[in-house]
């Protein structure tokens, strides 16, 4: 008798979905819901037990049919327009996908009484300055509000996931392999970055905590800051400073802001939960904001692991 829980992942053939499937394929039965037929077919060839469904999250009818037919125990909502430039150039489509699509996920989970639903968010949702960040912030707020006695919701707030389709690393490595300079917007640009395996572990942690939690939450974790010039120079010395890409690009990112500190809850194993209710116990709160300008800077040895995307990087910089 099959006792595995069923997981429906929107954008399941993307970086985060594939990482979660790879790490937990023995624990769950997976259904990948995504619009890209080529990526979905590739996922199916790599993981034969994964069931694929072609559809977009904006398509309410197809999405609801997928939820009804699969009857999942868990929904992981990873589908989104993730590129900052796309958000600024096409805010209408970005809102359709990231806001209306996310609302469809919430309403579908509520209609079909899905026990646990997780959304993937970003540090750009904290103190947002552009279209992408604002759409993700609204997604966070929707998920925090949606909880019922039957349906639980949570959010994973990520840093930049290395070697994803939107990551600078594969772009830079390809340029370096072709003896071309690496374009960098600014030498003082800092980012929170973590591996695909660390991203999958954060999603799994959110599911574990949500099973016992009485309230919705955003979950994140402490990270070291990656100076992008350090990262580029770790690949090669030939770097070309090209300037910031418009007013919405920041030199630094905030994962948890000063305003959010009273609402933070630290877990015993080092994760950070952000809830709507203030934490009365100051000893279990985050003491200072998680900001790339003030976080510990990642040394070269760990940058090399980050570039190689090997397992050791999780222990090197993911938790402390």
Secondary structure, 3 states (H helix, E strand, C coil): CCCCEEEEEECCCCHHHHHHHHHHCCCEEEEEEECCHHHHHHHHHHCCCCEEEECCCCCHHHHHHHHHHHCCCEEEECCCCCCHHHHHHCHHHHHHHHHHHHHHHHHHHHHCCCCEEEEEEEHHHCCCCCHHHHHHHHHHHHHHHCCCCCCEEEEEEECEECCCCCCHHHHHHHHHHCCCCEEECCCCCEEEEECHHHHHHHHHHHHHHHHHCCCCEEEEECCCEEEHHHHHHHHCCCEEECCCCCCCCCCCCEEECHHHHHHEEECCCCEEEECCCCCCCHHHCCCCCEECCCCCECCHHHHHHHHHCCCHHHHHHHCC
